[in-house]
Amino acid sequence: PEVVAARLAQEQAEAEAADPAVMQQLSPAEARSVEEIVVSARKRSELLEDTPVAVSVVTPTELLEAGITNITELDQVVPNLQVINTGAGAAFVIRGIGAFPAPYFDQGVGLYVDGVYIPRQQGNITEMVDIQQIEVLRGPQGTLFGKNSAGGAVKITTAPPTTETEAFARVRYTTNDYIQTRATLNFPAPLAALEDDLAFRLNFATTNFGGTVTVEDYLRPSAERPQPEKVGEHRGGNTANLNFLGSMRYTPLEDLT
């Protein structure tokens, strides 16, 4: 009887959660807890709650709400993760295990972008462009991911093309002439015979920051360089990033992509 009662209570909770009126009354954390989050931490698709691995999932909505646009800011929303900007790249540390933050050392935490392993720190600081989800696996992952994953693994998955026509654009402007743009266009094949099987997705992104320190400032003696006006203020050089991302998805058969 206790098992039956627990099952009925669970079914009632799921039915209430499926009601849009009830979902609107839930907090973001409560609404997220009733979602079915699918991960591939074990190289196969399965529900997060059924995965026997310590994994954190970050969705595009969470990245947008937290204002995260760069991989170096990922530790703001993932527990037990530290991202060290070495200047040449990013070094990851999970639960205190990683690699020495120098570009010529092998990683202690594996970084994967759409399944492709990024072995070195040089150039691994990527912009968060059209992200489907990010999975951070804590603990040794050598069985499935091979070497350089003693501390864990960070899996970044970009959004795949779909057969729906959709577009997205966003422009952000803050102080110090910080301008960021994002644009996405997804569309099926223009041919009627392929519109259900072939799709394209194009992304364009820029980040421009005028900086608060010039080259002349760096050439001055340390005592003469401009200092932050208040505690915690960051004074850095200029940034100019230009990103393009394009993908094509063809599904000729139900089990072949």
C-alpha positions in Angstrom: 0.0 0.0 0.0 2.8 2.4 0.8 4.4 1.8 -2.6 1.0 2.4 -4.4 0.4 5.6 -2.5 3.8 6.9 -3.3 3.3 6.1 -7.0 -0.1 7.8 -7.0 1.5 10.9 -5.3 4.2 10.9 -7.9 1.8 10.7 -10.8 -0.3 13.5 -9.4 2.8 15.7 -9.0 3.8 15.0 -12.6 0.3 15.8 -13.8 0.3 19.1 -11.9 3.8 19.9 -13.2 2.6 19.4 -16.8 -0.2 21.9 -16.3 1.1 25.3 -17.7 -0.8 27.2 -14.9 1.1 25.2 -12.3 4.4 25.6 -14.1 4.0 29.4 -14.0 3.7 29.3 -10.2 7.0 27.3 -9.8 10.3 28.9 -9.1 13.0 28.5 -11.8 14.7 25.8 -9.6 11.4 23.9 -9.1 10.5 24.1 -12.8 14.0 22.8 -13.7 13.6 19.9 -11.3 10.6 18.5 -13.1 12.2 18.8 -16.6 13.5 15.7 -18.3 17.2 16.6 -18.9 19.0 14.2 -21.3 22.7 13.9 -21.0 25.4 11.8 -22.8 27.9 11.6 -20.0 28.3 7.8 -20.6 28.5 8.2 -24.4 24.8 7.4 -24.7 21.6 9.5 -24.3 19.9 9.0 -20.9 18.1 11.0 -18.3 20.2 13.0 -15.9 18.5 11.4 -12.9 19.4 7.9 -14.2 23.1 8.7 -14.8 25.4 7.3 -12.1 27.9 10.1 -12.7 28.4 13.4 -10.8 27.4 15.7 -13.6 26.2 19.3 -13.8 24.2 20.5 -16.8 24.1 24.1 -17.9 21.3 25.2 -20.3 21.3 28.2 -22.7 18.7 29.8 -20.5 21.0 29.6 -17.5 23.9 31.0 -19.5 21.7 33.9 -20.7 20.3 34.7 -17.2 23.8 34.6 -15.6 25.3 36.8 -18.4 27.9 34.2 -19.3 29.3 34.7 -22.8 32.8 33.1 -22.4 34.1 29.7 -21.3 36.2 31.3 -18.6 33.0 32.4 -16.8 31.6 28.9 -16.6 32.7 28.3 -13.0 30.1 31.0 -11.9 27.3 28.5 -12.3 29.0 25.1 -11.9 30.0 23.9 -8.4 33.5 22.4 -7.8 34.8 23.9 -11.0 37.5 26.5 -11.3 38.6 28.0 -14.7 42.0 29.7 -14.7 42.7 32.2 -17.5 46.4 31.6 -18.4 46.4 34.4 -21.0 47.0 31.8 -23.8 44.0 29.7 -22.8 41.9 28.3 -20.0 42.9 25.6 -17.5 40.2 23.7 -15.8 40.3 22.4 -12.2 37.5 20.1 -10.8 37.5 19.3 -7.1 41.1 20.6 -6.9 42.4 18.3 -9.6 43.6 19.7 -12.9 46.9 20.6 -14.5 49.5 23.4 -14.0 48.1 26.5 -15.6 50.6 26.8 -18.4 49.9 26.3 -22.1 52.6 23.6 -22.7 51.2 21.2 -20.0 48.6 18.5 -20.8 45.2 19.1 -19.4 44.0 17.4 -16.2 40.3 18.0 -17.2 39.3 17.1 -20.7 37.5 19.7 -22.9 35.3 18.5 -25.7 33.4 20.7 -28.2 30.8 18.6 -30.2 32.7 15.5 -29.3 36.1 16.9 -30.5 38.8 16.8 -27.9 40.7 20.1 -27.4 44.1 18.8 -26.1 45.9 22.1 -25.3 45.1 25.4 -23.6 46.1 27.5 -26.6 43.0 28.9 -28.2 40.5 26.9 -26.1 38.8 30.1 -24.8 35.7 29.9 -26.8 32.7 32.2 -27.0 29.3 30.8 -25.9 27.7 30.8 -29.4 24.5 28.8 -30.0 25.0 26.4 -27.1 22.5 23.5 -26.7 23.9 22.4 -23.3 27.1 22.0 -21.3 27.9 19.0 -19.2 30.5 19.1 -16.5 31.5 15.6 -15.3 33.3 15.5 -12.0 35.7 12.7 -11.1 38.0 10.5 -13.2 36.6 9.9 -16.7 39.4 7.9 -18.2 37.3 4.8 -19.0 35.1 6.6 -21.5 37.1 9.7 -22.4 40.7 8.5 -22.3 43.7 10.3 -20.9 43.9 13.9 -19.5 40.6 13.5 -17.7 41.7 12.6 -14.2 39.8 15.5 -12.8 36.8 15.2 -15.0 35.5 16.4 -18.4 33.7 19.5 -19.8 31.4 18.7 -22.8 30.1 21.6 -24.9 27.4 20.8 -27.3 26.2 23.3 -29.9 22.6 23.3 -31.1 22.0 21.1 -34.2 20.0 22.2 -37.2 16.3 21.4 -37.2 13.7 21.4 -39.9 11.9 24.4 -38.5 12.5 27.9 -39.8 13.6 30.2 -36.9 15.9 33.1 -36.3 17.4 34.8 -33.2 19.2 38.1 -32.7 20.5 39.9 -29.6 22.6 43.0 -29.1 24.1 44.0 -25.7 25.7 47.3 -24.8 27.3 48.1 -21.5 29.6 50.8 -20.1 33.2 51.2 -21.4 31.9 50.6 -25.0 31.3 46.9 -24.5 29.2 45.7 -27.5 28.2 42.1 -28.1 26.0 40.7 -30.9 24.5 37.3 -31.5 22.5 36.1 -34.6 21.2 32.7 -35.5 19.3 31.5 -38.6 17.9 28.0 -38.9 16.1 26.8 -42.0 15.3 23.5 -43.9 16.4 22.8 -47.4 14.6 24.9 -50.0 13.8 21.8 -52.0 10.4 20.1 -51.2 11.9 16.6 -51.5 14.5 17.3 -48.9 12.8 19.8 -46.5 12.1 17.0 -43.9 15.6 15.5 -44.1 18.1 18.4 -44.7 18.5 21.5 -42.5 21.1 24.3 -42.1 22.0 26.4 -39.2 24.2 29.6 -39.4 25.6 31.7 -36.5 27.3 35.0 -36.3 28.7 36.6 -33.1 31.0 39.5 -32.2 32.4 40.8 -28.9 34.1 44.2 -28.9 35.4 46.0 -25.8 37.4 49.2 -26.0 39.4 48.5 -22.9 40.5 50.8 -20.1 44.2 50.4 -20.4 46.2 51.3 -23.5 49.6 50.1 -24.8 51.1 53.3 -23.5 49.8 52.4 -20.1 51.5 49.0 -20.1 54.8 50.6 -21.1 54.8 52.9 -18.1 56.5 51.9 -14.8 54.1 50.0 -12.5 53.8 52.9 -10.1 52.6 55.2 -12.9 50.0 52.9 -14.5 46.4 53.9 -14.0 44.8 52.1 -11.0 41.2 51.0 -10.6 38.9 53.7 -9.2 37.3 51.3 -6.8 38.0 47.9 -5.2 37.1 45.0 -7.5 37.1 47.1 -10.7 39.0 45.3 -13.6 41.2 47.3 -15.9 42.0 45.4 -19.0 43.0 45.8 -22.6 40.7 45.8 -25.7 38.9 42.8 -27.0 37.7 42.1 -30.5 36.2 38.7 -31.3 34.5 37.6 -34.5 32.8 34.2 -34.6 31.2 32.2 -37.4 29.5 28.8 -36.9 27.7 26.8 -39.6 26.3 23.3 -39.6 24.3 21.0 -41.9 22.2 18.0 -40.8 21.1 15.4 -43.2 18.9 12.4 -42.1 18.3 10.2 -45.1 17.0 7.3 -42.8 15.4 7.3 -39.4 18.5 5.7 -37.8 21.1 7.5 -39.9 22.2 11.1 -39.5 
